[in-house]
Amino acid sequence: MRAWPRYSDSPVFDSRIYWLLGSDGAQSASRVQGLLIHRHLVANGYDSRILYTPPWWLNNTLLDARPLIRYSSVRPGDIVIIQKLYGRNVLRLINYFNSIGAFSVFVESDLGPFFQEQYVCTQYVCPSKRMQEEIRRHYPDRPVHYIPDPIEKGVAKPRTQHGRSYRAVWVGNKDHWAGLQPIQRLLREEEFGDLQLVTISDHPDATYRWSLSTVFSLWATAGVCVVPTVENTWGYSKSNNRVKQAMALGLPVVCGTIPAYRETVINGVNGFLCDDLGDYRQAFRALRDPDARNRIAVAGWNLAIQNFAAEEIVRRWIRVLRSVPTRCAPREKEKRNQFLKGAMLDRRCRAELWLDVARRGGPKAKHSILALVRALRCWPCQVRWSDFAALLVRARRNDRHVEKHS
Protein backbone atom coordinates (compact mmCIF):
# COMPACT_ATOMS: atom_id res chain seq x y z
CA MET A 1 0.00 0.00 0.00
CA ARG A 2 1.30 3.47 -0.93
CA ALA A 3 2.48 5.56 2.00
CA TRP A 4 1.67 9.25 1.94
CA PRO A 5 4.73 11.51 2.30
CA ARG A 6 5.03 13.69 5.36
CA TYR A 7 4.65 17.40 4.84
CA SER A 8 8.33 18.00 5.47
CA ASP A 9 8.97 16.02 2.24
CA SER A 10 6.08 17.43 0.27
CA PRO A 11 5.13 20.88 -1.03
CA VAL A 12 1.66 20.33 0.47
CA PHE A 13 1.15 21.98 3.87
CA ASP A 14 -2.42 22.35 5.06
CA SER A 15 -1.89 22.53 8.82
CA ARG A 16 -3.20 25.59 10.54
CA ILE A 17 -0.72 27.58 12.61
CA TYR A 18 -2.01 29.15 15.84
CA TRP A 19 -0.14 31.71 17.97
CA LEU A 20 -0.41 32.30 21.71
CA LEU A 21 1.83 35.29 22.50
CA GLY A 22 3.07 36.82 25.73
CA SER A 23 1.92 40.35 24.83
CA ASP A 24 0.27 42.34 22.06
CA GLY A 25 3.48 43.85 20.67
CA ALA A 26 4.53 46.23 23.41
CA GLN A 27 7.15 43.61 24.27
CA SER A 28 9.81 43.19 21.57
CA ALA A 29 9.92 39.37 21.72
CA SER A 30 6.20 39.10 20.88
CA ARG A 31 6.66 41.43 17.92
CA VAL A 32 9.71 39.84 16.30
CA GLN A 33 9.08 36.20 17.30
CA GLY A 34 5.31 36.29 16.81
CA LEU A 35 3.44 39.07 15.04
CA LEU A 36 6.10 39.75 12.40
CA ILE A 37 6.50 36.05 11.53
CA HIS A 38 2.71 35.58 11.49
CA ARG A 39 2.23 38.41 8.98
CA HIS A 40 4.87 37.01 6.65
CA LEU A 41 3.44 33.49 6.89
CA VAL A 42 0.02 34.82 5.89
CA ALA A 43 1.63 36.71 2.99
CA ASN A 44 3.23 33.42 1.88
CA GLY A 45 -0.14 31.65 1.80
CA TYR A 46 -0.01 29.82 5.14
CA ASP A 47 -3.11 29.61 7.35
CA SER A 48 -1.67 31.42 10.36
CA ARG A 49 -3.97 32.75 13.11
CA ILE A 50 -3.37 34.82 16.25
CA LEU A 51 -5.39 33.40 19.16
CA TYR A 52 -4.02 35.25 22.18
CA THR A 53 -2.19 38.57 22.60
CA PRO A 54 -2.82 40.16 26.03
CA PRO A 55 -2.86 44.00 26.10
CA TRP A 56 -0.12 44.13 28.73
CA TRP A 57 2.65 41.86 29.93
CA LEU A 58 0.85 39.38 32.16
CA ASN A 59 2.16 37.19 34.92
CA ASN A 60 1.36 34.44 32.42
CA THR A 61 -0.76 32.43 34.87
CA LEU A 62 -3.86 34.48 33.91
CA LEU A 63 -4.34 32.62 30.64
CA ASP A 64 -7.57 30.65 31.04
CA ALA A 65 -7.41 27.35 29.16
CA ARG A 66 -11.17 26.73 29.17
CA PRO A 67 -12.18 29.06 26.28
CA LEU A 68 -9.41 27.68 24.09
CA ILE A 69 -10.43 24.10 24.82
CA ARG A 70 -14.12 24.84 24.35
CA TYR A 71 -14.17 27.13 21.32
CA SER A 72 -10.89 27.03 19.39
CA SER A 73 -10.87 25.33 15.99
CA VAL A 74 -7.52 23.60 16.60
CA ARG A 75 -7.66 20.15 15.01
CA PRO A 76 -5.43 17.07 14.97
CA GLY A 77 -2.26 17.88 13.04
CA ASP A 78 -2.43 21.64 13.51
CA ILE A 79 0.53 23.52 15.02
CA VAL A 80 0.18 25.71 18.11
CA ILE A 81 3.06 28.11 18.87
CA ILE A 82 3.34 29.26 22.50
CA GLN A 83 5.60 32.27 23.00
CA LYS A 84 6.86 32.93 26.53
CA LEU A 85 3.75 31.79 28.42
CA TYR A 86 3.90 29.70 31.59
CA GLY A 87 1.72 28.45 34.42
CA ARG A 88 -0.76 25.70 35.24
CA ASN A 89 -3.30 26.88 32.67
CA VAL A 90 -0.70 26.89 29.92
CA LEU A 91 0.43 23.39 30.91
CA ARG A 92 -3.16 22.18 30.84
CA LEU A 93 -3.63 23.74 27.43
CA ILE A 94 -0.50 22.16 25.93
CA ASN A 95 -1.50 18.76 27.28
CA TYR A 96 -4.93 19.19 25.71
CA PHE A 97 -3.44 20.05 22.29
CA ASN A 98 -1.10 17.06 22.53
CA SER A 99 -4.00 14.77 23.46
CA ILE A 100 -6.05 15.68 20.37
CA GLY A 101 -3.08 15.18 18.02
CA ALA A 102 -2.06 18.82 17.54
CA PHE A 103 1.62 19.77 17.86
CA SER A 104 3.00 22.46 20.16
CA VAL A 105 6.08 24.62 19.58
CA PHE A 106 7.48 26.62 22.51
CA VAL A 107 9.30 29.88 21.65
CA GLU A 108 11.63 31.40 24.23
CA SER A 109 13.39 34.77 24.08
CA ASP A 110 15.44 34.74 27.30
CA LEU A 111 17.14 31.97 29.20
CA GLY A 112 15.44 31.60 32.57
CA PRO A 113 14.06 28.90 34.83
CA PHE A 114 13.01 25.73 33.02
CA PHE A 115 9.35 24.79 33.42
CA GLN A 116 7.23 21.74 32.72
CA GLU A 117 5.34 23.71 30.03
CA GLN A 118 8.48 23.80 27.91
CA TYR A 119 9.21 20.12 28.34
CA VAL A 120 5.79 18.85 27.19
CA CYS A 121 5.95 20.81 23.92
CA THR A 122 6.81 18.93 20.74
CA GLN A 123 9.48 21.38 19.51
CA TYR A 124 11.50 24.28 20.91
CA VAL A 125 12.64 27.48 19.16
CA CYS A 126 15.17 29.98 20.58
CA PRO A 127 17.00 33.04 19.16
CA SER A 128 20.65 32.29 20.08
CA LYS A 129 23.03 29.36 19.71
CA ARG A 130 24.20 29.61 23.32
CA MET A 131 20.60 29.34 24.48
CA GLN A 132 20.12 26.36 22.17
CA GLU A 133 23.05 24.58 23.87
CA GLU A 134 21.68 25.29 27.37
CA ILE A 135 18.19 24.07 26.46
CA ARG A 136 19.55 20.89 24.88
CA ARG A 137 21.36 20.11 28.10
CA HIS A 138 18.07 20.31 30.02
CA TYR A 139 15.87 18.68 27.35
CA PRO A 140 18.13 16.26 25.42
CA ASP A 141 15.16 14.39 23.92
CA ARG A 142 13.46 17.49 22.47
CA PRO A 143 14.24 19.05 19.06
CA VAL A 144 15.61 22.56 19.75
CA HIS A 145 15.85 24.92 16.75
CA TYR A 146 17.95 28.06 16.57
CA ILE A 147 16.16 30.79 14.61
CA PRO A 148 17.55 34.33 14.97
CA ASP A 149 15.14 37.21 15.42
CA PRO A 150 14.39 39.18 12.23
CA ILE A 151 15.08 42.89 11.98
CA GLU A 152 11.94 44.98 12.29
CA LYS A 153 13.02 47.98 10.27
CA GLY A 154 15.86 48.91 7.95
CA VAL A 155 17.01 51.83 5.83
CA ALA A 156 17.64 51.94 2.09
CA LYS A 157 21.24 52.92 2.81
CA PRO A 158 23.14 54.28 5.83
CA ARG A 159 23.25 58.05 6.15
CA THR A 160 26.62 59.80 5.92
CA GLN A 161 27.93 61.16 9.23
CA HIS A 162 30.11 64.24 9.67
CA GLY A 163 32.14 65.76 12.51
CA ARG A 164 34.15 64.34 15.41
CA SER A 165 31.42 64.53 18.06
CA TYR A 166 28.41 62.23 17.96
CA ARG A 167 25.48 61.03 20.03
CA ALA A 168 25.50 57.49 21.48
CA VAL A 169 22.16 55.75 22.16
CA TRP A 170 21.40 52.93 24.57
CA VAL A 171 18.07 51.04 24.51
CA GLY A 172 17.03 48.50 27.14
CA ASN A 173 14.73 47.73 30.04
CA LYS A 174 15.44 48.60 33.65
CA ASP A 175 16.83 45.12 34.36
CA HIS A 176 19.81 45.97 32.10
CA TRP A 177 20.49 49.37 33.69
CA ALA A 178 23.29 48.10 35.95
CA GLY A 179 25.31 47.03 32.90
CA LEU A 180 25.11 50.57 31.49
CA GLN A 181 26.44 52.42 34.55
CA PRO A 182 30.18 51.85 33.82
CA ILE A 183 29.63 53.32 30.33
CA GLN A 184 27.87 56.33 31.84
CA ARG A 185 30.82 56.97 34.16
CA LEU A 186 33.27 56.58 31.26
CA LEU A 187 31.46 59.12 29.07
CA ARG A 188 31.48 61.66 31.93
CA GLU A 189 35.28 61.85 31.69
CA GLU A 190 36.70 65.10 30.36
CA GLU A 191 38.00 63.42 27.18
CA PHE A 192 34.45 62.54 26.11
CA GLY A 193 32.78 65.74 27.31
CA ASP A 194 31.50 66.54 23.81
CA LEU A 195 29.81 63.14 23.40
CA GLN A 196 26.20 62.71 24.46
CA LEU A 197 24.72 59.47 25.82
CA VAL A 198 20.96 59.15 25.35
CA THR A 199 19.09 56.36 27.15
CA ILE A 200 15.67 54.95 26.25
CA SER A 201 14.20 52.71 28.93
CA ASP A 202 11.47 52.18 31.51
CA HIS A 203 14.06 53.02 34.19
CA PRO A 204 13.18 56.25 36.08
CA ASP A 205 16.60 57.81 35.29
CA ALA A 206 16.36 57.23 31.51
CA THR A 207 16.56 60.22 29.15
CA TYR A 208 13.42 59.09 27.31
CA ARG A 209 10.60 56.80 28.34
CA TRP A 210 10.59 53.68 26.19
CA SER A 211 8.26 53.52 23.21
CA LEU A 212 8.79 51.91 19.83
CA SER A 213 8.40 55.21 17.96
CA THR A 214 10.94 56.90 20.26
CA VAL A 215 13.47 54.11 19.73
CA PHE A 216 13.34 54.25 15.95
CA SER A 217 13.25 58.07 15.75
CA LEU A 218 16.33 58.46 17.99
CA TRP A 219 18.21 55.63 16.31
CA ALA A 220 17.60 57.39 12.99
CA THR A 221 19.50 60.49 14.15
CA ALA A 222 22.14 58.93 16.45
CA GLY A 223 25.81 58.40 15.67
CA VAL A 224 26.55 55.19 17.59
CA CYS A 225 24.57 52.43 19.34
CA VAL A 226 25.98 51.18 22.66
CA VAL A 227 25.06 47.66 23.82
CA PRO A 228 26.92 46.64 27.01
CA THR A 229 26.26 43.16 28.41
CA VAL A 230 25.66 41.54 31.79
CA GLU A 231 28.19 38.96 33.00
CA ASN A 232 26.01 35.98 33.94
CA THR A 233 24.44 32.90 32.31
CA TRP A 234 21.27 34.80 31.46
CA GLY A 235 23.23 37.63 29.82
CA TYR A 236 25.55 35.27 27.93
CA SER A 237 22.55 33.55 26.32
CA LYS A 238 20.92 36.73 24.98
CA SER A 239 20.26 37.10 21.27
CA ASN A 240 21.84 39.69 18.98
CA ASN A 241 18.51 41.46 18.49
CA ARG A 242 19.54 45.02 19.40
CA VAL A 243 22.89 44.79 17.64
CA LYS A 244 21.53 43.72 14.25
CA GLN A 245 18.56 46.12 14.47
CA ALA A 246 20.95 49.04 15.02
CA MET A 247 23.09 47.79 12.11
CA ALA A 248 20.04 47.62 9.85
CA LEU A 249 19.37 51.29 10.60
CA GLY A 250 22.93 52.25 9.63
CA LEU A 251 24.45 52.70 13.09
CA PRO A 252 27.97 51.66 14.15
CA VAL A 253 27.69 49.33 17.16
CA VAL A 254 29.85 49.24 20.29
CA CYS A 255 28.90 46.14 22.26
CA GLY A 256 29.96 43.50 24.78
CA THR A 257 31.40 40.11 23.96
CA ILE A 258 28.62 37.58 24.55
CA PRO A 259 28.56 34.68 22.03
CA ALA A 260 25.66 36.07 19.95
CA TYR A 261 27.54 39.37 19.45
CA ARG A 262 30.80 37.60 18.56
CA GLU A 263 28.93 35.68 15.86
CA THR A 264 27.67 38.96 14.36
CA VAL A 265 30.34 41.60 14.95
CA ILE A 266 33.86 41.51 13.47
CA ASN A 267 35.86 43.81 15.71
CA GLY A 268 36.90 46.99 13.91
CA VAL A 269 35.18 45.95 10.66
CA ASN A 270 31.41 46.18 11.22
CA GLY A 271 31.44 47.17 14.89
CA PHE A 272 33.48 47.03 18.09
CA LEU A 273 33.61 44.18 20.63
CA CYS A 274 34.59 45.34 24.12
CA ASP A 275 35.68 43.19 27.06
CA ASP A 276 36.38 46.03 29.50
CA LEU A 277 36.29 49.81 29.89
CA GLY A 278 39.64 50.10 28.12
CA ASP A 279 38.13 48.55 25.00
CA TYR A 280 35.11 50.87 25.19
CA ARG A 281 37.43 53.86 25.54
CA GLN A 282 39.40 52.82 22.44
CA ALA A 283 36.17 52.25 20.48
CA PHE A 284 34.73 55.67 21.36
CA ARG A 285 38.04 57.30 20.35
CA ALA A 286 38.18 55.45 17.02
CA LEU A 287 34.61 56.46 16.20
CA ARG A 288 35.47 60.14 16.45
CA ASP A 289 36.68 59.77 12.87
CA PRO A 290 33.55 60.25 10.69
CA ASP A 291 35.08 58.13 7.91
CA ALA A 292 35.46 55.23 10.37
CA ARG A 293 31.85 55.63 11.51
CA ASN A 294 30.60 55.60 7.93
CA ARG A 295 32.74 52.61 6.93
CA ILE A 296 31.64 50.52 9.92
CA ALA A 297 28.00 51.55 9.47
CA VAL A 298 27.96 50.35 5.84
CA ALA A 299 29.62 47.03 6.72
CA GLY A 300 27.15 46.37 9.55
CA TRP A 301 24.17 47.41 7.42
CA ASN A 302 25.18 44.98 4.65
CA LEU A 303 25.46 42.11 7.15
CA ALA A 304 22.08 42.82 8.79
CA ILE A 305 20.13 43.25 5.55
CA GLN A 306 21.61 40.16 3.91
CA ASN A 307 21.35 37.75 6.85
CA PHE A 308 18.54 38.92 9.13
CA ALA A 309 15.84 40.36 6.87
CA ALA A 310 12.35 39.13 7.79
CA GLU A 311 11.99 37.22 4.51
CA GLU A 312 15.13 35.18 5.23
CA ILE A 313 14.13 34.41 8.83
CA VAL A 314 10.62 33.37 7.75
CA ARG A 315 12.18 30.81 5.39
CA ARG A 316 13.87 29.25 8.41
CA TRP A 317 10.57 29.25 10.30
CA ILE A 318 8.88 27.51 7.38
CA ARG A 319 11.56 24.80 7.36
CA VAL A 320 10.99 24.20 11.08
CA LEU A 321 7.20 24.13 10.71
CA ARG A 322 7.48 21.66 7.84
CA SER A 323 9.75 19.47 9.97
CA VAL A 324 7.00 19.02 12.56
CA PRO A 325 5.62 15.47 12.05
CA THR A 326 2.02 16.41 11.30
CA ARG A 327 -0.54 14.29 9.45
CA CYS A 328 0.83 11.56 7.22
CA ALA A 329 -1.92 12.02 4.59
CA PRO A 330 -3.32 15.29 3.27
CA ARG A 331 -6.97 15.79 4.08
CA GLU A 332 -9.55 17.00 1.59
CA LYS A 333 -9.80 20.71 0.99
CA GLU A 334 -11.94 22.36 3.61
CA LYS A 335 -15.38 23.40 2.42
CA ARG A 336 -16.30 27.05 2.71
CA ASN A 337 -18.92 26.53 5.43
CA GLN A 338 -16.43 24.52 7.49
CA PHE A 339 -13.85 27.29 7.10
CA LEU A 340 -16.36 29.93 8.22
CA LYS A 341 -17.38 27.80 11.19
CA GLY A 342 -13.75 27.48 12.24
CA ALA A 343 -13.19 31.24 11.86
CA MET A 344 -16.26 31.97 14.01
CA LEU A 345 -15.05 29.57 16.68
CA ASP A 346 -11.68 31.34 16.72
CA ARG A 347 -13.34 34.74 17.10
CA ARG A 348 -15.51 33.47 19.96
CA CYS A 349 -12.45 31.93 21.58
CA ARG A 350 -10.54 35.24 21.37
CA ALA A 351 -13.56 37.09 22.82
CA GLU A 352 -13.64 34.70 25.80
CA LEU A 353 -9.92 35.20 26.39
CA TRP A 354 -10.24 38.99 26.24
CA LEU A 355 -13.18 38.86 28.66
CA ASP A 356 -11.14 36.78 31.05
CA VAL A 357 -8.34 39.36 30.92
CA ALA A 358 -10.82 42.25 31.42
CA ARG A 359 -12.53 40.57 34.40
CA ARG A 360 -9.26 39.85 36.17
CA GLY A 361 -8.07 43.41 35.66
CA GLY A 362 -4.72 44.88 34.68
CA PRO A 363 -2.19 47.30 36.15
CA LYS A 364 -4.51 50.19 35.23
CA ALA A 365 -8.21 50.55 34.44
CA LYS A 366 -7.39 51.43 30.82
CA HIS A 367 -5.98 47.92 30.29
CA SER A 368 -9.28 46.33 31.28
CA ILE A 369 -11.14 48.75 29.02
CA LEU A 370 -8.86 47.83 26.13
CA ALA A 371 -9.44 44.11 26.73
CA LEU A 372 -13.22 44.64 26.85
CA VAL A 373 -13.17 46.60 23.59
CA ARG A 374 -11.26 43.80 21.89
CA ALA A 375 -13.77 41.26 23.17
CA LEU A 376 -16.58 43.36 21.69
CA ARG A 377 -14.85 43.43 18.33
CA CYS A 378 -14.40 39.65 18.29
CA TRP A 379 -17.81 38.46 19.52
CA PRO A 380 -20.21 41.17 20.85
CA CYS A 381 -22.85 38.78 22.19
CA GLN A 382 -20.33 37.28 24.65
CA VAL A 383 -20.07 40.57 26.57
CA ARG A 384 -22.66 41.12 29.33
CA TRP A 385 -23.77 44.34 31.02
CA SER A 386 -22.31 43.02 34.27
CA ASP A 387 -18.87 43.20 32.66
CA PHE A 388 -19.31 46.92 32.01
CA ALA A 389 -20.62 47.50 35.56
CA ALA A 390 -17.70 45.64 37.12
CA LEU A 391 -15.26 47.58 34.96
CA LEU A 392 -16.73 50.93 36.07
CA VAL A 393 -16.54 49.89 39.74
CA ARG A 394 -12.91 48.82 39.32
CA ALA A 395 -12.02 52.07 37.54
CA ARG A 396 -13.62 54.12 40.31
CA ARG A 397 -11.77 52.10 42.96
CA ASN A 398 -8.47 52.72 41.15
CA ASP A 399 -9.20 56.46 40.96
CA ARG A 400 -9.84 56.61 44.73
CA HIS A 401 -6.61 54.73 45.36
CA VAL A 402 -4.68 57.27 43.24
CA GLU A 403 -6.33 60.23 45.02
CA LYS A 404 -5.57 58.74 48.45
CA HIS A 405 -1.85 58.30 47.69
CA SER A 406 -1.29 61.49 45.67
N, C-alpha and C positions, 0 to 999 in steps of 0.2 A: 504494500500500500504506500502511496506517495506521501512523504512527510512535507508539511508546509514549512517554508523557511521562517526563521525568526525575523523580527523587524530589523534587527541590527544587520542582517544580511540582505535585506530587501528594501527597495525604494518605498514600499508601502509603509505608512505609519499613520494609523487611525486612532491611536490612544489619545484621550483627552489629557491635558496637563493642567493641574489645579495648583494655585499658589496660596499659601497661608504665611503672611509676612508679619514681621515684628512691629512694623509701624507703617504709616501711610506715605512715607517719603521724607518726613522731617529728619529721619535718621539715614545717614549715607548708605549703610549696608543694605537697607530695604530698597533704596533707589537703584543702586548699581548691581546688586545681586538678585533683584526681584522685578521691579517695575520696568526697568530698562530692557532686561532680557525678555520679559513677557511681551513688550511692544514689538520687539524685533521678531520673536517667534510668530506672532500674529501676522506681521508683514510678510513672513516667509510661508504662510499658509498653514501653520499649525493651529490646532484648536486649543488655545491657551486661555485660561480663565482665572481671574483674581477672585478668591473667595473671602479673604479676610485681610484687612489692613486697618488696624485700630488708629484712631485719630491722634493718639499720643503714645509715648513709649510706656507700655504696660509692664506690670510685674510678671507678665506672662501667664500666671496662674488664673487670670480672669477669663481666659478663653473657655467658653462653655461648649462641650462636645455634643450636647444633645441636639441643637439645631442642625449641626452638620450631619449627624447620624440619621436624623429624621427626614431632612429635606434635600440634602445635596444629591446631585445626579451622578456621583462617583460610581463607576461600575467596575466589575472585574477587568483587570488589565490596564486601567487608567493609572496615571502617575500623579502623585500628590507631593508637592515640594514644600517642606516646612522650613522656614528661615528664622532661626534664632528664637524659637518658642519652646518653653519648657513647662513643666508642672504635671500634676496628676491628670488634668483634663486632656492635655496634649498627649500624654502616654496612652490614655484610654482611646483617644481618637486614632492614633497610629495603629494600635492593636486592632481596632475595628476595621481600618482600611486593609490591613494585612489579612484579616480573617475573611474578607469578601473577595480577596484575590487582586486587590489594587496594590501598587508598589509605591513606597514612600522614599523620598530623597531628603536627607537633612542637610541644610546649608548653614555653615558656621562662618562668622566673620572674625571672631577673636578667640584665642585659645583661653579657655577658662576651665571650671570644674566639669568633669565628665558625668553625664546623667544617663539614666536608663532610656530616656526618650531617644537619645542619639543611637544607642546600641540596637534598639528594635527596628530601626529604619533599614531599608534594603540597601541603600547606597549613601555615600557621604561625599559632600563637595566642600572644599575649602580654598581660600585665595592665596595661600603661600606654601612653598615646598617644605619649609620648616614645620609648619602646622601639620602638613600631610604626614611627615615622619612621626610627629608626636601622637597623632590620632591612630596611626597604624600600630604603634606600640601598645595602645590601650585596646584597640579593636582589630586584632590581627586577622580575624575571619570576615571582615567587612571590606568591600571595595571602597577605597578612598580616592577621589579624583581631585587633582589640582587644576583649578580653573582661575586664572587671574581676573581681577575686577576690570571691567571695561572703563575707558575714559568717558566722562559724561559730556565734555565739551572741548572742542579744539578750535584753533585759529587757522586761517588759510595759509598764513606764514608768519613767523615771529616778527614783531616790530623791532626796528633799529633803535638801540639805546645810545645816548650821548652823555658825556660828562663823567667826572670821577666819582661824584657822590650819587647814591642811589637809596631807594627805600626797600628794606627787607620786610617780608610778610611771613607771619607764622599763623597757621590755622590748626585748631585742635580743641578737644573738650577739656573741661577742668581737671580731669584725671591725669592729663599729660602736662599740666602746668609746671610741676616740679622739674621736669626735664628741660624746660625752657629757661629757668632762672639763671643757670650759669651763662647762657648766651646773653641774657639781659645785662648781667654784670659786665660781661666782656665789652658789649657795645656802649657802655657808659664810660669806658676809658677815653682819655683825651684824644688818642690817635683816631678813634672812630666817632668823634663828636659830630661830624657832619652827616653821619649815617642815621637813618631813622628806622626803628623797629616798630612795626604795626602788628598788633595781635587781634585775632578774631576768635572769640570763644564765648562759652557760657560762664566763664570765670568772672567774678565781680571786678577784678583789676584789668580786664581786657580793654583794649582801645575801642573795639567795636563789638557789640552784641552779635552772636552768630546768627546768620541767616544765609541761605543759599545765594540770594541776589548780592548780598554784601561780599561774600567770598569771591564770586566771579568778577564783580566790578573792581575790587581792589587788586586781585591778581592781574587784571587786564592792564593796570597802570603801574604795577610794582616793578622793581629792578631785579630782585632775587627772592627765592622762596627758601625759608629755613625750616628744616625738619629734623630736630634733635630726637634722640631715642632714649628709651628707658632701659636700664640694664637689669632685666630679669627675664624669666622664661616667657612670660606673657608678652613683653616688649619684643623679644627676639623672634617671636612667631608672627608678628604683624605683617600685613601685606604691604605692597609698594604703592598703595592707592594714591596717597597725597603726592608722592614723588612724580609718578607718571602723569597725573592730572596737571600738575604745575608745568611739566615738560610740554604737554600738549598745548598749553596756553602760551608757550614761548618764553618760559622763565628759566634762568639758570638755577640749579638746585644745590644747596649746601645741606648735607644730611649726615646722619649717623651711619653706623656700619653693621646694621643687622643684616642677616642673610638675604632678605628680599631686596634690600637696597644695593647690596653687592652684586646681585644678579642683574640689576638694571643700570647702575651708574658705573662708568669707567672713569676713575679719578683723573681729573684734569682734562678730560675729553668732552664728556657730556654732562659733567657735574663735579662735585667735590665730595669725597668720603672723609669723614672726620672722626678720629678715635678720641681726641681730647681737645682741650681749649687751644692748645698750640696749633692743631690742624685747622680749627675754625678761624683762628687769627690769620693764618697764612691764606686761607680761602677768601676771607673778606678783603685782604690786601690785594690778592690777585684779581679780584673782580672789580677793583677800582678802574682797571683798564676797560674802557667801553668796547674795544675790539674783542677782548677776551670774553666779555659778557655776551656779545652778539654771536661769537663763534660757538660757545658752549650752548647757548639757547637754541641755535639751529640744529646742532648735533642731537640734543635731547628731544627736540620737537620731531625730528625724523624718526628716532627710535620709538617714541610714543605712538605716533600716527601709524607707523608700519606694523607694530606688534600688538597694540592694545586698543585699536579701534573696536567699536561695538560689534561691527559686522564680523570681525575675526574671532572675537570672544564667543559670539553666538554660535559660530560654526563648532567650536569646542563643546558648547552646551548641547548642541544637536547630536554630536557623536556620543556624548554621555547618555543622553535620553534614549538614543537608539540602542545603546548597549544594555539597557534595562531589559531583563528577560520577560517581556510582556506576552500577550497571547501568541500561541504557536500557529494559529490560522486566522486570516483576516475575516472579520465578520462582514455581513452584507451592509451596504451603504444605508445609513440611518434615514428613515423617512422623515419628511418635513414635520409632520405632527409630533413625532417622537423627539425631534430636535427642539421644537418649541416647548414641549413638555419639560425637557431637561433644562432649558434656559429659564423657564418659570420657576422650577424647583430651586435653581441656583439663586435667583433673585429673592425668593422667599427665605432661603437659607441665610443670605447676606443680611436681609432685614432682621431676622431673629438675632443674628450676631450683633448687629448694631444696637438693637434694643437691649440686649444683655449688657453691652458696654454702657449705654445711657443710664440704665437702671442702677448699675453699680457705682456710677459717678467717676469723674476724673479729678485731676489736680485743681481744676477750676470749673465753674458752672458752664463756661463757654464750650468746654470739651463735651459735656453731656448734651448740650444743645446741638453741637455739630453731629454727634452720633445719632441723635433723634432725627435730624434733617436727612441724614443718609438713609436711615431706615424708611422714612417716608418716600424717598425717591425709589427705593427698591421694591417695596410692597406696602402701599398705604394702609390696606385693610388690617395689617398686623398691629398697627399702632392704636392704642386705646387712649381715651381721655384721661384715664388715671395716670398714664405715663407723663402727660403734660402737667397735670396737677403736682405729681411728685417732683418733677423737674423745677417747677416754680417754687415749691417749698424749699428744695435744696439750694436754689439760687439765693433765696431770701436769707436762709441760714448762713450761707457763705458771706453774704454782704454784712450781716450783723457781726460775724466773726472778724471781718476786716475792720469794721468801725470800732470794735472793742479794743483791737490791738494797734490801732493807728495813733 
